[in-house]
Amino acid sequence: MRDDKIIICRCEDVTLADVKRCLEEGYTNFEDLKRQLRVGMGPCQGQTCSALIQREIAKFTHKAMKDVPIQKTRPLIIGVELRAIKDGAIDES
Amino acid sequence: MKKTPMLIIGGGPAGLSCAIQAASLGQSVTIVERSHSLGGQLVKQTHKFFGSEKQYASVRGFKIAELLIQEYEKYKDLIEVVLDATVTGLYPDKVCTIVQNGRYYKIKSEVIVVATGASEKFIAFENNDLPGIYGAGAVQTLMNQYGVLPGNKIVMVGSGNIGLIVSYQLMQAGVKVVSVLEAAPLIGGYLVHASKLRRLGVPIHTSKSILKANGSACVESIVIADLDDSWNPIPGTEETVEVDAVCVSVGLSPMHQLLSMVGARILFIPELGGWVPKVSECHETSVDNIFACGDLSGVEEASSAMVEGRLTGLFAARRLLGTIDNDESIHQDLISQLEGLRSGPFGKKTREGLLQMKEEGQC
C-alpha cells in the first residue's frame, strides 16, 4: 500500500503519508495537524476527513477513539464571498 | 435583523416533521434549507419504507417527501420556508448567519432546532480519488433523481441497508453489481435486503474490503483482499476485479459542526454514528433553547428521524407556548412509536447508543 496515493483530506489534497509524517514529527492532535496540513479547512470543513484522521491519531498515540478529540469548528462552514459579507453588514439592526 | 420565534435548520425528514408538529400546535416557525426543495435525502430514495402506517410503511421515500410537503402546505401560514439557504454560522445569542444566492444575512431566534442530518463516511485506500468512486448518496442522486447511470460494472463497499438497497437498485437499472464487500464478519443490513440481492446472484463477501483502485483517468479495476479479526488485510488473498465504478457505503457521520461552534457538548458514541451532540430527553443540547434531532443526534432510518422531528417539535413548541392541549397524549404516542421502531435486534445498536448518551449525565 502506498500511503502517498491514499487521500485523507480531499478538499486540501492531503495524503495518508502527509498525516503520518506529521504524526512522526510530533503533531499528534487535530488542531496541530490542521495548522501543518490545512486538513479540515477546505470546503467540507472536516466533515469527510475528521473520522479518518481521528483513527490515525488514535493508532499512533495508542489512545481509544473516544479520547481523541476532532477539530474545533468555527464560522463560516461554507465559502462565502467577501462582497456578500460586506453587503450583509448593512442589515445589522 | 430578521427575527423568528423558532428556527429549524434543515428541511429533511426530521426538520420538516418538526415544523409540521410545531405548527399543528399553533407555533410559527422558519425552516432554512440548503437545497432548492424540502424533503432532504427522501427525494432520492425509491425504496419502500418499513415501520407501521404512521411512519408511512410500504410508501417509497420520495413519495413520503411529497406527503410531508402536502402536510406542510396545510400550515403554510405558520411555516416560513427559506430555500437555497445555508446556515454558515451559529452564535450563542441564537443568531444564525445565512447565505442565500450570494446574499449574506442574519436571523435571530428564541428557539433553534438543528436538524442538519449526516454526511457520508469516506474510506482510505490507494487511489481513492479516482473518478468513478462514488458515495452511495451520489449514486442515488444520479440514478434515482436524474436517471444517470454511475457506471456499467460496479463493486459495492459496505453491506448496511443503504449499500444493499442501492446495489439492488443498480441491478434494476441494468448495472452489473459484481459483489458487495463487507469489512465486518457479518452483513450489516436487514436479511430481507441481502436475500433479494443473493437471489439475483450477487455475492456478499464478509471480512473483505478494497485495498486499491487502478486506472489512469478513471477506475479500471480494483484490488480486494480478506481481512483478519483486527480488520487488517491478509497477505496473499489479494485479487483484482475489473470494474468501472466503485460505490462506497460505509456509514454516515452526524453533521454537528454548527453545534460544535456554539459550544454544545459533543460526545463520541460509535453506535450513533460517531460524534453526536449530547441531548436531554427533550432533545435539548447543552446550550439552552437549542435542540437537535434526526440523524444529527444519532444516525438511524428516516422513519425514526421523522418521529424524532415531531417529538422535538413538541418540546420546542412547549418551550415557547407554555401549555399545550393534549400534550401528554401526543408525547406518549410519539414516544411509543419511537420505541416500536427501535425494538428488535436491529434497534439494538441505537438502544445501546442512547443508553450511553443517557449515562453521560446532564447536559
Interface residues (C-beta under 8 A of the other chain):
Chain A: M1 R2 K5 I6 I7 I8 R10 L16 C44 Q45 G46 Q47 T48 C49 S50 A51 L52 M65 K66 I70 K72 T73 R74 P75 L76 I77 I78 V80 E81 A84 I85 D87 G88 D91 E92 S93
Chain B: M1 T86 V87 T88 G89 L90 Y91 T97 V99 G102 R103 Y104 Y105 K106 S119 K121 F122 I123 A124 F125 E126 N127 N128 D129 L211 K212 S253 M255 H256 Q257 L258 S260 M261 F268 P270 G274 W275
